[in-house]
Amino acid sequence: MPSPEEVKQNVIAVGRAYIRLIESADTLLERQPALLERLILRVVRSLYTYQLRRLVAELPPEITAEILAASEKIAAPAKGFSQN
């Protein structure tokens, strides 16, 4: 059974991965890919945006802040997300 700290770190890692996927999809979409790739990237971005919103809605603000800080370290704050 994982400890509460291990669970917390796992949730943060998953949230940060969602952010990286969203930002990567945005970057690739800016390059105006072919139609099929564009459609797939939009689905991926929508899916992980939804997942990230669900995740941060259920978490305490301090954990949400740690997740969203990943975006600030990569490029800029995650678009469309605010802390609880």
N, C-alpha and C positions, 0 to 999 in steps of 0.2 A: 504494500500500500504506500503510495507516494505521500511525502510530508506536505503540509500546507504550503511551505516555501517552494517545493518542487512543482506543485500545481500552479502556484502564482507565476513562476518563471516560465512554465509551459504555456500558460495563457498569454503572457507577454510576448513570447517568441512567436506564437501563432498570429497574434494581432499585428506584430511587426512584419511578418511574412505577407499578410493580407495587404498591408500598406505598400510593400515593395512590389507586389503583383499589380496593384492598381496603378502605381506610378510608372511601372514598366509598360503596362498597356497604354497609358496616356502618351508616353514617349514614342512608342512604336506607331500609335495612331497619328501623331503629328507628322510622321514621315509619309503619310498617305499611301499605305500599302494596297495591294490588290484587293478586290472586292471580298473574296472569301476570307482572307486574313483579317480584313477590317471587321467583318461580321463576327469572326471568332474572338477577336480582341475586345469587341464591344460586349459580347456575352461574358467573357472572363472578367472584364472590368465591372460589369453590373453584378455578377455573382459575388465577387469579393467585396464590393462596396456594400452590398446587402449583408454579407456575413460580418463585416467589420462593424456596421451600424448595430446589428444584433448583439455583437460581443460587447461593445462599449456601453450599450444601454443597460446591460446587466451588471456591470462592474462598478466598484467604488471609484471615485474621482482620482485617487492617487495611482491606481493601476492603469486607468484610462490615460492619464498623463504620461506614464512610462511608455505606453504603446504609441501614443501620438508623437512622442519625442523622437521616435525612430524616423519619422518623416522629416523632421527638422534637421536631423543628422545627415540624411541622404541628399535632400535638396531644399524643399520648402515645406511649410506645414501642409498636412493632408487637406485636400480640398473638401469642403462641405462637412467637416466634422468639428464639433466643439466638445469641450469637456462636459461631463455630467453636471 
